[in-house]
Amino acid sequence: MTEQVRETVILGSGCSGLTAALYAARANLKPLVIEGHEIGGQLSLTTLVENFPGWPEGIQGPELIENIRKQAERFGAEYQTGHVVTADLSKSPFTLNLGNQTVKTRTLIIASGASARWLGLPSEQALIGHGVSSCATCDGFFFSGKEITVIGGGDSAMEEALFLTRFASKVTLIHRRDVFRASKIMLDRAQKHDKIHFLTNTIVEEVYDVTKKEVTGLKLRDEKAGRTYDFPTSAMFLGIGHEPNAKWVDGALDTDADGYLLTERYVFTKIPGVFACGDVQDRRYRQAITAAGTGCMAAIEVERFLEAEGH
């Protein structure tokens, strides 16, 4: 019995993956979506989304994801829980090892996203979407006129802090050391801003208040003084970077120093028939709408590739 070979498989079920699934399904390619570690991607951890076109009153992140999922399913997209452990991209059809089974496909769309780095505190995890955020562009507006904090010491943290000064009355940047990884120009810009204040040699031990389902403050430890104290704040933004979900690629595709997939002409990888879209290859914008846009591009390129190959 001949093993089924898919026309296309999509890795990831966030905005980019589901948009790719929608376009591929409408092209009658019957895409299989492997949902990945974080089903629904980062939007599934978000509450109100107010910057996705078409929703003047905003929409809950999980609801937006579910809507796109159903839309793609209506045209024939299929979904499977799991994630890629290893893959053989050296020849077509490509072989994906999901641990308990293998899947063969003529084309592959990698939309596995990037996961925000968190502090790992239970209280932090409980308050994601309720004052704890990894995206200033997404959530800064909700804290207009309030005092908020940013965690980190690199360029990401400086960018978040500077952006948040547009809304917040005061931004406190908390860093565990007194030496910063940020570039000199970004650090200087943040240090010169009258709304940004720095707390160095300081570690966040707890986020308040889980019982109220909103951020009211932080429990901080001053490493130099050896003391803990409570620090009032209305929100905590993580600026400690993201990790692209592409370790399984294991050298088969080109990446930058941080593991983001490198693409040409928007979504093309160096392997014909393998495309990448969304946050796994976009470290600059990381927005739902840009992820959806590149998902659309990838699906259109898959259709053109298969047609050129005679499938």
C-alpha positions as CSV (number, residue, x, y, z in Angstrom):
1,M,0.0,0.0,0.0
2,T,1.5,3.3,-1.1
3,E,2.0,5.8,1.7
4,Q,0.0,9.0,1.3
5,V,2.0,12.0,0.3
6,R,0.4,15.3,1.2
7,E,0.5,18.3,-1.1
8,T,1.4,20.6,1.7
9,V,1.9,20.4,5.5
10,I,1.8,23.5,7.7
11,L,3.7,23.5,11.0
12,G,2.0,25.8,13.5
13,S,-1.5,27.0,14.3
14,G,-1.1,30.7,15.0
15,C,-2.1,33.5,12.7
16,S,0.5,32.7,10.1
17,G,-0.2,29.0,10.0
18,L,-4.0,29.2,10.0
19,T,-4.0,31.9,7.3
20,A,-1.7,29.7,5.2
21,A,-4.1,26.9,5.8
22,L,-7.1,29.0,4.7
23,Y,-5.4,30.0,1.4
24,A,-4.1,26.5,0.8
25,A,-7.5,24.9,1.5
26,R,-9.2,27.4,-0.9
27,A,-6.7,26.3,-3.5
28,N,-8.0,22.7,-2.9
29,L,-4.6,21.5,-1.6
30,K,-6.2,19.8,1.5
31,P,-3.5,21.1,3.9
32,L,-2.6,19.3,7.1
33,V,-1.9,21.6,10.0
34,I,0.4,20.2,12.7
35,E,-0.7,22.4,15.6
36,G,2.6,22.5,17.5
37,H,3.5,23.1,21.2
38,E,1.4,26.2,21.6
39,I,-1.9,25.5,19.9
40,G,-3.1,28.8,18.6
41,G,0.2,30.5,19.0
42,Q,0.8,33.6,21.1
43,L,-2.6,35.0,20.4
44,S,-4.1,32.2,22.4
45,L,-2.4,33.8,25.4
46,T,-3.8,37.3,24.6
47,T,-7.0,38.8,25.9
48,L,-8.4,41.7,23.9
49,V,-6.9,42.3,20.4
50,E,-7.7,45.8,19.2
51,N,-5.3,46.2,16.3
52,F,-6.5,43.4,14.0
53,P,-8.3,45.0,11.0
54,G,-12.1,44.3,10.8
55,W,-12.8,44.3,14.5
56,P,-13.7,47.9,15.5
57,E,-14.6,46.9,19.1
58,G,-11.7,44.5,19.4
59,I,-11.8,40.7,19.7
60,Q,-10.4,38.2,22.2
61,G,-7.2,36.5,21.0
62,P,-8.5,32.9,21.4
63,E,-11.7,33.8,19.6
64,L,-9.8,35.4,16.7
65,I,-7.7,32.2,16.3
66,E,-10.8,30.0,16.5
67,N,-12.5,32.0,13.8
68,I,-9.6,31.6,11.4
69,R,-9.3,27.9,12.3
70,K,-13.0,27.3,11.5
71,Q,-12.7,29.4,8.3
72,A,-9.8,27.2,7.0
73,E,-11.6,24.0,8.1
74,R,-14.6,25.0,6.1
75,F,-12.6,24.8,2.9
76,G,-10.9,21.4,3.8
77,A,-8.0,22.1,6.1
78,E,-7.2,19.2,8.5
79,Y,-5.7,19.5,11.9
80,Q,-3.5,17.2,14.0
81,T,-2.1,17.7,17.5
82,G,1.6,17.2,17.7
83,H,5.0,18.7,16.8
84,V,7.9,17.9,14.6
85,V,10.7,16.0,16.4
86,T,13.0,15.7,13.3
87,A,12.7,16.2,9.6
88,D,14.4,15.0,6.4
89,L,14.4,17.9,4.0
90,S,17.1,16.6,1.8
91,K,14.8,15.2,-0.8
92,S,11.2,15.4,-2.0
93,P,8.8,14.4,-0.7
94,F,9.9,15.7,2.7
95,T,9.6,13.4,5.7
96,L,8.4,14.8,9.1
97,N,8.9,12.7,12.2
98,L,6.2,13.5,14.8
99,G,7.4,11.0,17.3
100,N,4.6,8.5,17.0
101,Q,4.3,8.7,13.2
102,T,5.8,10.1,10.0
103,V,4.2,12.4,7.5
104,K,5.4,12.9,3.9
105,T,4.7,16.1,2.0
106,R,5.6,17.7,-1.4
107,T,5.8,21.1,0.2
108,L,6.2,22.5,3.7
109,I,5.2,25.7,5.3
110,I,7.0,26.4,8.6
111,A,4.8,28.7,10.7
112,S,5.9,27.5,14.1
113,G,6.3,30.9,15.6
114,A,8.5,32.2,18.4
115,S,7.9,31.8,22.1
116,A,8.4,34.7,24.4
117,R,10.9,34.2,27.2
118,W,9.3,34.4,30.6
119,L,10.7,34.6,34.1
120,G,9.0,31.3,35.0
121,L,7.1,32.5,38.0
122,P,3.6,30.9,38.6
123,S,2.1,34.3,39.4
124,E,3.5,35.7,36.2
125,Q,2.0,32.8,34.1
126,A,-1.3,33.3,35.8
127,L,-1.5,37.0,34.9
128,I,-0.4,36.7,31.2
129,G,-3.0,38.8,29.4
130,H,-4.1,40.5,32.7
131,G,-1.3,43.0,33.0
132,V,1.7,40.7,32.2
133,S,2.7,41.0,28.5
134,S,5.5,40.3,26.1
135,C,4.3,42.8,23.5
136,A,4.3,46.5,24.1
137,T,2.9,47.2,20.7
138,C,0.0,45.0,21.4
139,D,-0.9,46.0,24.9
140,G,0.8,49.3,25.8
141,F,-2.4,51.3,25.0
142,F,-4.3,49.6,27.8
143,F,-2.1,51.3,30.4
144,S,-2.3,54.9,29.3
145,G,-1.5,57.3,32.2
146,K,-0.3,54.5,34.5
147,E,3.0,53.5,36.0
148,I,4.4,50.3,34.5
149,T,7.5,48.2,34.4
150,V,9.7,46.5,31.8
151,I,12.0,43.6,32.6
152,G,15.3,43.1,30.8
153,G,18.7,44.6,29.9
154,G,19.0,44.2,26.1
155,D,17.8,46.1,23.1
156,S,14.4,44.5,23.3
157,A,13.9,45.9,26.8
158,M,15.0,49.4,25.7
159,E,12.7,49.3,22.7
160,E,9.8,48.2,24.8
161,A,10.5,50.9,27.4
162,L,10.8,53.7,24.9
163,F,7.7,52.6,23.1
164,L,5.7,52.5,26.3
165,T,6.6,56.1,27.2
166,R,4.0,57.1,24.7
167,F,1.3,55.8,27.0
168,A,2.6,55.4,30.6
169,S,3.2,58.2,33.1
170,K,6.3,56.4,34.2
171,V,8.3,53.3,33.0
172,T,10.6,51.5,35.4
173,L,13.1,49.2,33.7
174,I,14.2,46.4,36.0
175,H,17.4,44.5,35.3
176,R,19.0,41.7,37.3
177,R,22.6,43.1,36.7
178,D,24.1,46.6,36.5
179,V,25.7,45.9,33.1
180,F,23.5,46.0,30.1
181,R,23.6,43.9,26.9
182,A,21.8,46.7,25.0
183,S,23.7,48.6,22.3
184,K,25.1,52.0,23.5
185,I,22.7,54.0,21.3
186,M,19.6,52.2,22.7
187,L,20.8,52.4,26.2
188,D,21.7,56.1,26.0
189,R,18.3,56.8,24.5
190,A,16.5,55.1,27.3
191,Q,18.7,56.6,30.0
192,K,18.1,60.1,28.7
193,H,14.3,59.8,28.6
194,D,12.7,61.6,31.5
195,K,9.9,59.0,31.8
196,I,12.2,55.9,32.1
197,H,13.7,55.0,35.5
198,F,16.1,52.2,36.2
199,L,16.3,49.6,38.9
200,T,19.5,47.5,38.6
201,N,20.7,44.4,40.5
202,T,17.1,43.7,41.0
203,I,15.1,40.4,40.6
204,V,11.3,39.9,40.3
205,E,10.3,37.3,42.8
206,E,6.5,37.5,42.5
207,V,3.8,39.3,40.6
208,Y,0.8,40.6,42.5
209,D,-2.2,40.1,42.5
210,V,-3.4,36.7,41.1
211,T,-6.6,36.8,43.3
212,K,-7.6,40.1,41.7
213,K,-6.7,38.9,38.2
214,E,-4.7,42.0,37.5
215,V,-1.2,43.3,38.1
216,T,-1.0,45.6,41.2
217,G,2.7,45.3,42.0
218,L,5.8,43.2,42.2
219,K,7.8,41.6,44.9
220,L,11.4,42.6,44.2
221,R,14.8,41.5,45.6
222,D,17.6,44.0,45.7
223,E,20.6,41.8,45.2
224,K,23.2,44.3,46.4
225,A,21.3,45.3,49.6
226,G,20.0,41.8,50.2
227,R,16.5,42.9,50.9
228,T,13.0,42.3,49.4
229,Y,10.3,44.9,49.0
230,D,7.0,45.5,47.3
231,F,6.9,47.7,44.3
232,P,3.5,49.1,43.0
233,T,2.9,48.9,39.2
234,S,0.0,48.4,36.8
235,A,1.7,46.2,34.3
236,M,4.8,44.1,33.7
237,F,6.2,43.9,30.2
238,L,8.9,41.2,29.4
239,G,11.7,42.5,27.3
240,I,14.0,39.5,27.5
241,G,13.5,38.3,24.0
242,H,11.8,35.5,22.0
243,E,12.9,32.0,21.0
244,P,12.0,30.9,17.5
245,N,10.5,27.4,17.5
246,A,12.8,25.9,14.9
247,K,15.4,23.8,16.8
248,W,14.2,20.7,14.9
249,V,15.5,22.2,11.7
250,D,19.0,21.2,13.0
251,G,21.1,22.9,10.3
252,A,18.9,21.9,7.3
253,L,17.9,25.5,6.8
254,D,19.8,28.8,7.3
255,T,19.2,30.7,10.5
256,D,20.5,33.9,12.1
257,A,22.6,33.8,15.3
258,D,19.4,33.6,17.4
259,G,17.8,30.7,15.4
260,Y,15.3,32.7,13.3
261,L,14.9,31.2,9.9
262,L,16.4,33.2,7.0
263,T,14.2,33.8,4.0
264,E,14.5,35.4,0.6
265,R,11.7,37.1,-1.3
266,Y,9.7,37.2,1.9
267,V,9.0,33.5,2.5
268,F,11.4,31.4,0.4
269,T,14.0,29.2,2.3
270,K,17.0,27.8,0.5
271,I,15.2,24.5,-0.1
272,P,12.7,24.6,-3.0
273,G,9.3,23.7,-1.7
274,V,10.0,24.7,1.9
275,F,8.6,28.1,2.9
276,A,8.7,30.0,6.3
277,C,6.3,32.6,7.5
278,G,5.3,34.5,10.7
279,D,7.4,34.9,13.8
280,V,9.7,32.0,13.2
281,Q,11.3,34.2,10.5
282,D,10.2,37.7,11.5
283,R,12.0,39.1,14.5
284,R,11.2,42.7,13.6
285,Y,7.4,43.2,13.5
286,R,5.9,40.2,15.3
287,Q,2.3,41.3,14.8
288,A,-0.8,39.1,14.2
289,I,-1.5,41.0,11.0
290,T,2.0,40.7,9.6
291,A,2.1,37.0,10.5
292,A,-1.2,36.5,8.7
293,G,0.2,38.4,5.6
294,T,3.2,36.2,5.3
295,G,1.0,33.1,5.8
296,C,-1.0,34.2,2.8
297,M,2.3,34.7,0.8
298,A,3.6,31.2,1.7
299,A,0.4,29.5,0.7
300,I,0.3,31.3,-2.7
301,E,3.9,30.3,-3.3
302,V,3.1,26.7,-2.4
303,E,0.3,26.7,-5.0
304,R,2.6,28.1,-7.7
305,F,5.4,25.7,-6.8
306,L,3.1,22.6,-7.0
307,E,1.7,23.9,-10.3
308,A,5.2,24.3,-11.8
309,E,6.1,20.8,-10.6
310,G,3.0,19.4,-12.4
311,H,1.1,18.4,-9.2
